[in-house]
Every structure is written in structure tokens, then in C-alpha cells.
Amino acid sequence: MLFNSFEFLLFFILVYGAYLAFSKSKSLQNILLLAASYFFYGSWDYRFLGLIAVSTVVDYFVGRAIYKAPEDAKKRRSLLLALSVSANLGILGFFKYYNFFVESFSELMKLIGMQPHTTTLQIILPVGISFYTFQTMSYTIDIYRKQIKPTRNFIDFAVFVSFFPQLVAGPIERASHLIPQFEKPRRISATQIDTGIFLILWGLFKKMVVADNAGFIADQVFNNYTNYHGVDTVIGVLAFSAQIYGDFSGYSDIARGLSLLMGIELMVNFRLPYFALNPTDFWRRWHISLSTWLRDYLYIPLGGNRKGTGRTYCNLFLTMLLGGLWHGAAWNFVIWGAFHGAILILYRLIERKPAHLDPWGGQFAYPLVLAKMLLMFILTLLGWLIFRAASVEQIVEMLSGISLDTSAKSAQLCYELFFYVSPLIMIQLYQYITRDLLILTKFRTPMRSLIYGLLLTWIFVFGVRDSLEFIYFQF
């Protein structure tokens, strides 16, 4: 059930009507949200429900047991945390990485002359398993660290794990931010409704107009990469950069908008990432919920930057490597993570004062900032080529084919991409200049209505009507 489908529209209207009818009882609203979330998730495959139920039950009771354990029972608390982490990562590892590791091990053995007998499984990857696994796992870790107290209400916790707007593609919420919103009555304000409507329209525009149309161009080039060279390859990579951003940030905007209509606020997951000035700045703007999760639960526990320069670089590289693997069980994701780890280290070696800390200061601010922005965008495009490619051979072939040569198709591909992406560029430039992602909601009512009307028009006229799955559902 996709956000951009008629089925979801009908589903949300029914759920929202009942939600408003239960406005005097937050308990009934939470029960409704839990039932709706399980129905929503089960619409892909009812068998997935057992996995999310197991994670919910394990972490609810483990969290309470960790909290109740005596202060001097450090070993017991550690064992309980290990149980939670093992259960979550065990489920994630089996369904997402079993075949990848078996096949990789088999290929390695063949390289040294051995013929291993390995068995792969026909496993269906549960939608969004990486997202809710990280979300529920952070709950028990935070309790172990004594940063939060466990919730006593099982329903409240179950809704936190399965809340349908952000269940399958984030943002990856923290218990300290989301659970308190389920524990108290919600009061829906006019501002929340107005902002929610804008975010839903803006997200649908990003998805249906920008991402899905750019995706046709990207697929044309990447799926037939041996027939495309020169500028056409560059256009294909640019198209994928528009696709993945419009698709993923569009989902996050819709999720935030739907939640606001119910009086619930989700974190901002994207802050104009293609305006980044260096890799650190990029990861403060792209998929913020994942980058901060990796920072707090992997990079810092590894030692962060507290154990010398060499150890810091190792921690950075390992964190990004695992971040790449989080995205999928394939070597291109591992290479993509390694690439981002490498440029993070390289920029740390070169930049004594990171540009993003004072981007517009200095005598030659504008040329310097624009140059840094362009360089980082080029590096990001290189990363997206690696990310989208289906094999190492494709990465090498496409990189070697980049040049200034054009073909008979170049002008048409460029025109189509610019046509669908230019409105996004103009609006995001305005958001960047004003430093306000919600600037369009702050116009007077007539202008705001005109903007919403234009977004709707573009969606209905130029939006791809066949519901295409969001890219990050596969992660």
C-alpha cells in the first residue's frame, strides 16, 4: 500500500476519520493506530507481521528488565542488552544478509581453488526491516545507558515501533522523541494541519513528478549502460540523483505531513543535501535519522574522535562501511560506504576549518562556497553511480565511459530531466536562501493557496500515475 496510491488514500481517510472521532481518548487513538499500522504493514505480506511483533515483545520486556535490574547487576544488564541486540540483528541478518554472505564466502573459496557446498534460501526481504529494527533497538540501548525510562504501556510502545507513516522508510525515530507523544493526548492545531497539507503535497510532487519521471531516464541509462557513453552517462547519473532524493525525501515529507495531521511530529530527515559543502555537511543533511543513529550507536561507542587521529579515521571508515552495508546486501553498497568513508577522511585531512561551519564568511566567500558546493555535488554524483550500479563491472564501465561526447539522444534526455527537475531546484534555492524549509507555508493565504494549487496541478498533469514503489522500501 503506497502513499501515492488510491488504496492508501482510502485507507488514510477511514483511519483519520476514526482517529478524529476518538479525539477525547488517546488510548483509543493509540489502539486504532496500532491496528491500522499492522494492517498497513500486513498489506505487503501478512507474514511480515510476526517479525515486527517479535521485535516489539522482546524489546518491551527486555527494556523493563534492564531498568529494574539493580545498579550492581552490571552483568545481568549487559546480558539483557545483548539479548535485545542479538534478537534484532539476528532477524535482520538472516532475512537481509544470509544469502549475500553465503554467496560471497563461496566466491572467495573458489578464488583459492576450493569448491564449497553452500546453500542459499529463497527469502523474501521484509519491507522496511532495517528501519524499524534500528528504531526498536535504540530503545533498549537508551534504557541501558540510563538516558530514558521504559514505557509501562505496551500499546504505546507497540505504536512507537509500528507507526505506519514512518514504518517502512523512516525517519528512524528515537523513543525519547516519539513515545512521549503517544503517552499524552494530542491537540491538533491549525498550523499543524496547514503544514501537514503542504508537506504531503510537496512530498507527492517530489515523488510523482520529480523522482518517478527522472527514474525513467535513470533506468534507461543504467539498465542499458553499454549503449550509453559520454554526456548521456552523466545525464543518467544526474537523473538518478534527482530520483533518489525526490523519492526518499518525498516519502519523509509525506510521513511528516500525515503525522502532523494527527498531531504527531516526526524529525526532519533531509535539509537540502545537495547544497552541502563537504562530506560532513552532506551527512548532516541527508538521511539525518540514519547518520545520527550511526553516530550515537556505532561511531561514538567505537571511540569516536577521543582516541587519537588514526583511531578516529578508522572509526569513521568502519561506520560508513557498515552504513553502506545497511542499505543493502550487495558489494556496490559496501563500495559506496567505503567511498564516503574515504572522502570523509580526506576532507578532514585537508580542511582545517570545515567550510560548513562558516560558509559565507571570508573575502572571497561566494566563489569559494560555490566551488566547494560544486565539488561536493560531483563527489555525491560519483557516489550515486556506485550506489545505483548493479555490479562492479558496471561501475568501471560507466566511469570509463564518461566524457564530453554527445549523441543523438543527449539533447532530449537533458530537456526531459530539466523540465521535471527545474521547479524543485527553484523552490529549494529559495528554501536555502531563506534558511527555511517551510517558507512556502508562511505566505499569505491567497499566495499559499496558489502554490498548493500549482503543486496539485503538476502532480495531476505530469505525475506518474502508475504507483511506483519507493526506492528505500527495499532497505
N, C-alpha and C positions, 0 to 999 in steps of 0.2 A: 504494500500500500504506500505509494509515493506521494509526497507533498503536492506534486504538480499533477495529480490525477483527480478525476471526478469522484472516485471511491473515497479518497481521503477527505474531499470537501464535504461529502455527505456524512462521513464518519465524524468529522470535527463539529459540524452543525448540531448533530444529535448529542454529542458529548458536551458541547458548550452550553446547549440549552439546559440539559440536566444539571450541569455544573452551576449555572446561574440560579436554577430552581433550588439548589441545596445551599444557597449563599449564607444561610443562618447556621449551618453546621459544617465546620471544617472537617469533622470526622467523616461525614457522608461524602463530602467532596473528595477526600483522600481515598476512600473506598472506591468511588467512581473512577478516579484517576488510575488506581491500581488495576481495576478491571479493564478499563479502556487501554491501558498500556500493554497488558498481557494479550488482549485481543489484537491490538496493533502489531505486536511482535509476532504473535502466532499466525498472522495473516501471510507471512512468508513461508513458515513451516512450523506446525504445531510442536514438532519435536524439539525445536529450539527452546521452548518454554522450560523444559526440565533443567537445562543448563543454567539459565538465569535464576531459577528457583533454588538450585543447589548453592550457587554463589551467595544468594540472599540469605538463606538459612545459616550457612556456615559463618559468614561474616557477622551476622547479627548476634549469634550466640558466642562466637569467639571474642567479639568486641566486648560484650558484657563480662565474659570470664576474665579477660585481660584487666579490665577496670577493677573487678572485685578481688583480684589476686593481691595478697599482702605485699607491702613495699619491699620486704626482704626476699620475696619469692621471685627473684630475677630469672632463674632458670625456667620456672613454670611460665612466666610471661613470655619468655623468648620462644618456648616450645609452642605456645598458643599462637604467637605471631607466625611462626614457621608453618603451622597447620593452615592458617589462612592463606599465606603466600603460596604454599605448595598446592593447595586445592585450586586456587585461581590460576596460577601459572601452569599447573598440570593440565587443566581443561583447555586453556589457551594453546599450550604447546602441542597437545595431542591433535586438536582439530585444525590448527593452523600450520604447524611446522613438522609434523611427523613425516609426511612424505618428502618434504624438502630435505630434511637431514638424512633420511634413508637413501634418497637418490644421490645426494652429494657424497655420502660415505661410499656408496657403490662406485661412483665415478673416480673417487680418489684411489680406491683399491685397484681399479682397472689400470690406472696410470702406473702403478708399481708392479703390474704383471699378475695380479690376483683376480680371481673370478668369484666374488662373493655371491651367496644366495640370499637375496633380500626380498622382502615382501612389502609392497605398498598397499594402501587401503583406499577404497572409493569413499572418501569422506566429504560430506557437504560442509562447507565453511559457514558457520552461523553468522548471520548478518550482524555487523557492529560488535562482534565479540571483544575486539581489542579495546573498544571504548568503555563498555560497562565493566569489563574486567579491571581495568586501571582505576575506574571510579570507585568500585566497591573495595578494592584492595587498599586504596589510600585511606579509607575509613578506619580499618584496623591498625594501620601504621600510625595514624594520627593519635589514636587512643593509646597505643603503646608508648608513643612519645609524650603522652600526657598533654597534648595540645587541644583535645576535645574530650567531652564525656559521651558515653554511648547513649543513644536514644532508648527510652524504655518501650516506646510504642512500635511494635513490629510493622504495622501498616505504614507508618511514617517512613520507616527505613526501607521497606519494600518499594514504596513510591520513589524514594530517592534513587534507588538502583535502576528502576524501570521506567521513569518518567518519559512518556512517549515522544514529546517534541525533540529531545536531545538523546534518545536512547541509542540510535543506530549510527550516528555520526557526530556526536558531541554537541557542544563543547563538553570536555571531561570535567565535570563539576566536583568541587570539594564539599565534603559533608558539612564543614563549618559554615559554608555559604548557603547550601540548598536545604538541608534538613530543617533549620530554624524556620524557613518559610512554609514548610509543611506542618510545623508544630503549632502554628498560630493562625487565627482567622485571616483571610485575605480580604482586603478592601481595594476594589478595582477603581482607579482614578481615571478621569477623562484624559489626562496626559498619557497614562499607560495605554489606553485604547488607541489614541491618535498615533503614538509612537509604534505600537504594535502593528497597526494597519500599514504604516509606512514601511516597516521592516519586512512585512510579508510581501508587499508589492515589490519592494526593492530586491528582495531575495528571489522572487519569481522572475523578475526581469533579468537578474544575473544568470539564473539557471536556464530559463527557457529561450531567452533572446541571445544572450552572450555565449554561455557555455555550450548549449546544445548546437547552435549554428557553427561556432568555432570548432566544436568537436568533429563535425563532418569534414572540415578542412584538415584537421589534425589526423583523423583516421585515414583520409585519402593519402596523405603523405607517409605516415608511419606504417600503414599496412601494406604499402607498395613502395617501400623506401628505395628499392633497387631501380625504380623508374624515375626517381626524383633526385636532382642534384642542384648544386649552386644555390641561387636565391630561393628556389622552391623549398629546399630543406629548411632554410631559415624561416620562411613563412609558416611551414608546418610546425616548427618549434614554437614560434610566436603564437600560433593558433592554440597549441596545447597549453601554453602559459595562461592564455585567456580562458580556456576551457576549465582547467583545474581550479583556477582562482574563482571564476564565476560560479562553478559547480559547488565547491566546498564552502566558500564564504556565503554563497546564496543559501545553502542549507542552514548554515549557522544563523543567518539573518531571519529566515523563516522560523526556525526553532525559537529564537528570542522573541519574535513577534507573537507567535502563538502563545508562548508562556506569559507575555505581558498582558494579553487579553484575559488571562486567568489570574492576574495579579501576582505573577511569579517572575522574578528577574534572573536571567542567566548571564554569565560573564560574557564580555566581548571577546571573540575568538580571533578576529582579524582587525588590524589597524593599518590599512593601506600598505601592504608589504612590498609592493614594487617601487615604493619611494625610499626604501632602505638604503643606507649609505655604506653599510658593511655587514658581514655575516651576523654579528651580534645583534645589530639593529633589525636585520631580517627576522631573526627568531624571536624578537620582541614584538613582531608584527604579524607573523604567520603562525597559524595554529597555536595560539598562545597557551591554550589549556594543556596541550601536549608538551610544549617546550618548558613550561613552568613545572609540569609534573616530572619530567626527566631531570630538571634541575634539583627539585626538592627531594626526590626519592631515589635518584641514582647518582648524579654528579656530586652533590654535597656529601652524601654518605661515603662515596669513594674517596673523599678528602677535599674535593673542590679545588680551591686555589690556596689551601692552607699549608701544603706540604712541599713547597718549592716549585720553581718554574717547570722543571721536567715532569714532575708528577701532575701538575696542572694540565699540561698538554696531553699527557696520557689519558687523564680523566675526561678531557674534552673529546678526544678522539673516540674513546670507548663509548661515551654517552651518545655521540652522534651515530656511531656504528650500530648500536642497539636501537637507536631511534629509527634508523633506516630499516632495520630488520622488523621493527614494529609494523611498518607499513605493508609488509608482505613477505611471503616465503619464496623469494627469488633473488638471484645474485645481483640483478640490476638495482634492487633496493639496498642491498648491502653496499654496493659500489657508490650509490647515491649518498648514503650516510657517511661513508669514508670520505667522499669528496667534500661534503660540508664540514666534516671534522678537520680536514686538511686546510681548507680556506679559513676556518676559524683560527687555527693555529698560525697560519701565515699572516693574517691581519694583525694578530696580537704581536707578532714579531716586528711588523713594520710600523704600526700606528702606536706612537707613544701616548697620544691623546685621541681616543676614539672620536671619529667625526660626529657621531650622533649625539655626543654629549653637548656640543655647542655648534650645531650645523650651520648657522647663519652668521657666525662671528668671524672676524678677520678682514684684512684689507681686500682680498680677492674672494669674498665669500661666495658670490653667485656662480662664477665659473668653476670654482673648486668643488662646491657642493654638487653642481650638475654633473661634473666629471665623475665624482665618486658615485653618484646615483646611477649613472650610465654603466660604469664598470661593474657595479654590484648587480645590475639588471642583466648584463651579459653573462656573468657568472651564474646567476639564477637560471637563465635560459639553458646554459650548459648542463646544469643540474637536472632540469626538466627533461632534456633529451635523454639523459641516463635513466631517469625515473620512468619515462614512457616506453623506452625501447624494450623489446621482448627478449633480447639476448645480448650477450657481449659482442657477438659478431655484428649485430645491428648497430650498436653504439659506435663501433670502429668504422663501419661502412658509412654511416651518416655523418660522422665527424670529418672523415676524409673527403666527403663529397661537398662540403660547404665551400662556396666561392661566390664571386660576383656574377657568375654566368646566369643568364636568364633563359627562359623557354617560352613557348607559345602560351603556356598556362599561367605564367608568372603574374601578369597584369590582372587577370581575372581572379586568381587566388588572393592577391593583395587587396583588390577592390572589395571582395566579399568580406574579408576579415575586417577591413577598416570600417565598412558600413555597419557591421554589428557591434564592433567594439568601441567606436568613437564616442557614443553617448556615455558609456561607462567611464572612459578616460576623462571627458569634460567634467562630469559630476565629481569624480574622485580628485581631480585637480582642485576643484572648489572646496572639497572637504579638507584637502591637505593644506591649502592656503589659509582657510579659516580655523584649522585645527579642531574641527567639529564634525564627527561622523553623522550627527543628526541635524545638521544645519538646515536641511530642506524642510524639517518639521517646524522650524521657527519662523517661517514666513507667515504673513497674514493669511487668513482663511481663503480669500479668493485665489491668491497665488499658490497656496498649498493644494487647493482643490485642482487647480490647473495642472500642477506637477503630477499629482496622483492620477489624473485623467490621462496624461501623456504616457505614464508608465503602463497603465491598463491598455491603452491603445497599442503601444508597441508589443505588449505581451500577446494580445489577441491577433494582431496583424502579422507580426514577424516571429512570434514564439513558436517553437517546435511543439506541435500538438500531440505527437506520439510520446507518451510518457517514457522518458529515458532515465534509467537508474542513475542515482548519484554515484560519482566515482568512489567516494570514500566508504560506501556501503561494503565494499569488498574487504575493508580493513577491520 
